[in-house]
């Protein structure tokens, strides 16, 4: 069992350099329960709580492959949900650039790492990154173990819009039927989103 109320101190303890972005660290709690089952499967569940915002790891499983197999053969069954009325709280706990906005997301990934199947759904409002307003984001990505499909990725910020669709063939390692629809009045507005140096 893992119950932590000071993530920055833990990061320093394991040798990670923590750069302070926010002036204060919000009260938070990271809970993680794990157990090795009789068949060698690692069972995990937990949650991160920050000022009424949360990430929940629902009961999940990880099965490592035999030693003569690649790590890509690891079997996973992971279910994750996130609910943030204020994404900015993450910048007050973790050493990441300043972010903001609201986010609801859920993820279900199963199968082997090399060819997972599942879905990711995301809905963000007034998303802010590095003090730059990105806007509202809606995304849905699915995989059947052979093909990762971008069912919908749409970003709206006033009159600026970005729409992305297409698929990636896992076996052939090629993109299929990819489309990008970009309508931006002033691209300079978003140049700060791209990294100019390593972080942190």
Backbone torsions as a table, in degrees:
resi	resn	phi	psi	omega
1	UNK	NA	144.8	-175.2
2	UNK	-133.4	121.2	-178.9
3	UNK	-135.8	108.0	-171.5
4	UNK	-125.9	133.9	178.8
5	UNK	-120.2	13.4	177.4
6	UNK	-148.7	81.0	-177.9
7	UNK	-62.9	-44.8	179.7
8	UNK	-55.2	-40.2	179.3
9	UNK	-65.9	-36.9	177.9
10	UNK	-65.0	-40.1	179.6
11	UNK	-62.0	-40.8	177.7
12	UNK	-66.1	-37.3	-177.5
13	UNK	-62.7	-34.5	-179.4
14	UNK	-92.2	9.2	171.9
15	UNK	93.6	10.8	178.5
16	UNK	-91.2	132.7	179.4
17	UNK	-76.4	128.6	-177.3
18	UNK	-108.5	113.9	176.7
19	UNK	-91.8	127.0	179.9
20	UNK	-78.2	121.6	175.8
21	UNK	-102.3	-56.0	177.9
22	UNK	-83.6	147.8	-177.4
23	UNK	-69.1	-25.9	-178.7
24	UNK	-130.8	159.4	176.8
25	UNK	-105.7	120.7	179.8
26	UNK	-70.9	150.7	173.3
27	UNK	-62.4	134.9	-177.3
28	UNK	-152.3	169.3	178.7
29	UNK	-149.5	129.5	177.5
30	UNK	-115.0	116.6	-179.5
31	UNK	-114.3	135.2	178.9
32	UNK	-146.4	123.3	177.1
33	UNK	-114.3	132.1	179.2
34	UNK	-141.0	151.9	177.1
35	UNK	-152.8	147.2	175.2
36	UNK	-93.2	117.4	-179.2
37	UNK	-82.0	167.6	-173.0
38	UNK	-62.3	-23.6	179.5
39	UNK	-92.9	11.9	177.1
40	UNK	84.7	6.3	179.6
41	UNK	-84.0	133.1	176.5
42	UNK	-89.4	117.5	176.8
43	UNK	-96.0	134.4	-177.3
44	UNK	-136.0	145.5	167.3
45	UNK	-159.0	154.8	-178.5
46	UNK	177.6	-172.9	179.4
47	UNK	-160.9	153.7	172.6
48	UNK	-116.6	124.3	-178.2
49	UNK	-118.6	126.6	178.3
50	UNK	-139.6	101.6	171.7
51	UNK	52.9	47.3	177.9
52	UNK	85.7	-3.9	176.8
53	UNK	-102.8	154.0	-172.1
54	UNK	-154.1	153.0	166.1
55	UNK	-125.6	125.5	-178.8
56	UNK	-113.6	123.9	170.3
57	UNK	-95.8	103.9	179.6
58	UNK	-72.3	163.9	-177.9
59	UNK	-46.2	118.1	-174.1
60	UNK	-131.6	165.4	-177.9
61	UNK	-137.5	144.7	174.8
62	UNK	-131.8	128.0	179.3
63	UNK	-121.1	111.1	178.9
64	UNK	-74.1	144.8	-178.0
65	UNK	-76.5	166.1	173.3
66	UNK	-58.7	159.1	-174.0
67	UNK	-61.5	-24.3	-178.9
68	UNK	-87.6	8.4	178.3
69	UNK	-112.0	157.1	177.3
70	UNK	-69.7	154.0	177.4
71	UNK	-61.0	-25.4	178.8
72	UNK	-62.3	-16.4	-179.6
73	UNK	-85.1	2.7	176.7
74	UNK	-58.4	131.8	178.1
75	UNK	-94.0	136.7	-178.9
76	UNK	-132.6	153.0	171.1
77	UNK	-146.5	91.9	-170.5
78	UNK	-118.6	131.8	179.0
79	UNK	-128.4	122.4	-172.8
80	UNK	-134.2	138.9	175.4
81	UNK	-132.4	141.2	178.8
82	UNK	-129.8	138.9	178.8
83	UNK	-142.0	106.7	-177.9
84	UNK	-126.1	118.4	170.4
85	UNK	-83.3	-14.6	177.4
86	UNK	-149.2	99.1	-179.9
87	UNK	-65.1	-19.0	-178.2
88	UNK	-59.7	-21.1	-179.6
89	UNK	-64.3	-26.6	179.5
90	UNK	-64.6	-34.5	179.0
91	UNK	-72.0	-13.6	178.9
92	UNK	-97.5	5.8	176.5
93	UNK	-127.1	-43.6	-175.8
94	UNK	-106.1	151.2	180.0
95	UNK	-79.2	72.9	-179.5
96	UNK	-128.2	160.9	176.9
97	UNK	-58.8	158.0	179.8
98	UNK	-63.2	128.7	176.7
99	UNK	-130.5	166.3	179.4
100	UNK	-160.8	174.2	-179.8
101	UNK	111.3	-172.4	179.3
102	UNK	-116.3	148.6	-177.0
103	UNK	-147.6	132.2	166.7
104	UNK	-126.5	130.4	-177.3
105	UNK	-151.0	151.7	172.0
106	UNK	-143.6	148.8	-175.6
107	UNK	-139.5	134.7	173.8
108	UNK	-132.9	113.8	-179.0
109	UNK	-127.6	129.2	-180.0
110	UNK	-142.4	170.6	-178.4
111	UNK	97.3	-156.4	178.8
112	UNK	-96.5	154.3	-177.0
113	UNK	-58.1	-36.3	-176.4
114	UNK	-69.9	-25.0	-178.6
115	UNK	-148.9	70.7	-176.5
116	UNK	-76.0	159.0	170.5
117	UNK	-130.3	153.3	-177.9
118	UNK	150.0	-154.9	-177.4
119	UNK	-153.5	155.0	172.1
120	UNK	-131.5	126.9	176.7
121	UNK	-124.3	136.9	-173.7
122	UNK	-143.2	137.4	176.0
123	UNK	-138.5	114.1	-178.5
124	UNK	-123.4	143.4	178.7
125	UNK	-124.7	137.7	178.6
126	UNK	51.3	44.6	-178.9
127	UNK	-65.4	131.0	-178.1
128	UNK	-124.4	133.5	178.1
129	UNK	-139.4	124.6	-176.9
130	UNK	53.6	40.2	178.2
131	UNK	65.8	17.0	176.2
132	UNK	-110.5	126.4	-179.6
133	UNK	-76.0	115.5	177.6
134	UNK	-85.1	-38.3	177.9
135	UNK	112.5	-151.3	179.9
136	UNK	-96.4	137.3	-175.7
137	UNK	-128.3	130.3	174.0
138	UNK	-125.6	129.2	-177.9
139	UNK	-144.3	143.3	172.4
140	UNK	-144.1	121.6	-178.3
141	UNK	-126.8	133.1	-178.8
142	UNK	-128.1	160.2	176.8
143	UNK	-147.1	138.3	176.5
144	UNK	-106.8	12.6	-178.7
145	UNK	94.2	-15.3	177.8
146	UNK	-119.6	-28.5	-172.3
147	UNK	-141.7	125.8	175.1
148	UNK	-96.9	116.8	-174.5
149	UNK	-110.7	128.5	171.8
150	UNK	-86.9	91.6	-179.0
151	UNK	-64.6	-40.4	-179.4
152	UNK	-160.7	128.0	166.6
153	UNK	-137.6	111.3	-177.4
154	UNK	-131.0	134.3	179.4
155	UNK	-126.0	127.6	-179.6
156	UNK	-126.4	127.2	175.3
157	UNK	-140.6	92.1	-174.2
158	UNK	64.6	-125.0	177.8
159	UNK	-85.8	-8.1	179.3
160	UNK	-81.6	133.0	179.9
161	UNK	-138.9	146.9	172.6
162	UNK	-135.1	128.1	177.5
163	UNK	-129.3	130.7	-176.8
164	UNK	-129.9	136.5	173.6
165	UNK	-148.7	162.7	-179.5
166	UNK	145.1	-171.1	-177.3
167	UNK	-149.7	159.4	178.0
168	UNK	-125.8	122.8	178.5
169	UNK	-82.3	113.7	-174.6
170	UNK	-64.0	-41.7	-177.3
171	UNK	-73.2	-45.0	-178.3
172	UNK	-82.3	-16.0	-177.6
173	UNK	56.3	46.9	179.7
174	UNK	-133.2	154.7	176.3
175	UNK	-91.4	144.4	-176.5
176	UNK	-131.5	129.6	173.4
177	UNK	54.0	46.9	-178.8
178	UNK	-85.1	135.4	-179.3
179	UNK	-133.8	137.9	175.5
180	UNK	-130.5	122.1	177.3
181	UNK	-116.0	111.3	-173.5
182	UNK	-120.2	126.4	177.1
183	UNK	-136.2	100.1	-176.1
184	UNK	-133.7	129.1	-178.1
185	UNK	-74.7	-47.1	-177.8
186	UNK	-129.9	99.9	-178.4
187	UNK	-63.8	-25.1	-180.0
188	UNK	-59.8	-26.6	-179.5
189	UNK	-58.5	-30.3	-171.6
190	UNK	-108.9	3.6	-177.1
191	UNK	-60.6	-30.7	-179.4
192	UNK	-68.4	-10.6	179.0
193	UNK	-72.0	-26.3	-178.3
194	UNK	-81.6	136.6	-178.6
195	UNK	-67.2	139.1	176.8
196	UNK	-107.2	-11.9	178.3
197	UNK	-156.8	166.6	179.8
198	UNK	-66.2	149.5	-179.3
199	UNK	-136.9	138.4	0.0
200	UNK	-79.2	NA	NA
